[in-house]
Amino acid sequence: MNTKYLEIIKAPVITEKSSTLAQTEGKYIFKVDPKANKTEIKEAIEKIFKVKVESISTINAKTKKRRVGRYTGLTNRYKKAIVKLADGQTIDLN
């Protein structure tokens, strides 16, 4: 497996809502590199998990202001990808 793909897919988003989406609709949510486009994300998911991707939706998450003592700053920006797999395909995220 190429390390290029591992740089595109940062981590799965594991929440109650994403678990429900995975079970009911076959959609999985990942944090991905903000510069990656849909075709790169699709290729990376298919190569890493060996599944067939049907469609991808992406969301650019906004930064949030955070304060530590008297210093203020912003959280890191990231992109989320909602990946819909073909019927009968699953990804084991455990």
C-alpha positions in Angstrom: 0.0 0.0 0.0 1.3 3.4 -0.9 2.0 5.9 1.9 0.3 8.6 -0.3 -3.1 7.1 0.5 -2.4 7.1 4.3 -1.6 10.8 4.1 -4.9 11.5 2.5 -7.1 9.6 5.0 -6.3 10.9 8.5 -8.7 9.1 10.8 -12.3 7.7 10.9 -14.9 9.8 12.7 -16.4 7.5 15.3 -19.5 9.0 16.9 -23.0 7.8 17.7 -24.3 9.5 14.6 -21.6 8.1 12.3 -22.1 4.6 13.7 -25.8 4.8 13.0 -25.1 6.0 9.4 -22.7 3.1 8.8 -25.3 0.5 10.0 -28.4 1.9 8.3 -27.1 3.5 5.0 -23.6 2.1 4.5 -22.0 5.6 4.9 -18.7 6.1 6.7 -17.2 9.4 7.8 -13.4 10.1 7.7 -11.2 13.1 8.4 -9.2 13.7 5.3 -6.5 16.1 4.1 -8.0 19.5 3.3 -6.2 19.6 0.0 -7.5 16.2 -1.2 -10.3 16.1 -3.8 -13.1 13.5 -4.2 -11.3 11.4 -6.7 -8.1 11.1 -4.5 -10.3 10.3 -1.5 -12.2 7.6 -3.4 -9.0 6.0 -4.7 -7.4 6.0 -1.2 -10.5 4.4 0.4 -10.7 1.7 -2.2 -7.0 0.9 -2.0 -6.8 0.9 1.9 -10.0 -0.9 2.7 -10.5 -2.9 -0.5 -14.1 -1.8 -1.0 -16.1 -0.3 -3.9 -17.0 3.4 -3.2 -20.4 4.5 -4.7 -20.3 8.3 -3.9 -18.5 10.8 -1.7 -19.6 14.1 -0.1 -17.1 16.4 1.5 -17.4 19.1 4.1 -14.8 21.7 5.0 -15.0 22.1 8.8 -14.5 25.7 10.0 -11.8 26.5 12.6 -13.0 27.5 16.1 -11.5 30.1 18.5 -9.9 28.6 21.6 -8.2 30.2 24.5 -5.4 29.0 26.8 -4.8 31.5 29.5 -4.4 34.9 27.9 -3.5 33.5 24.5 -6.1 33.0 21.9 -5.8 30.9 18.7 -7.7 28.8 16.3 -8.1 25.0 16.0 -6.7 23.2 13.0 -8.9 23.1 9.9 -9.9 19.8 8.4 -12.1 18.2 5.8 -14.7 15.5 6.4 -15.6 13.0 3.8 -18.8 11.0 3.9 -18.2 7.8 1.9 -21.1 5.7 0.6 -20.2 2.1 -0.2 -21.7 -0.2 -2.7 -24.5 -2.6 -1.4 -23.1 -5.4 0.7 -19.8 -3.7 1.4 -18.6 -2.8 4.9 -15.6 -1.4 6.7 -14.5 -2.7 10.1 -13.3 0.4 12.0 -12.6 -1.4 15.3 
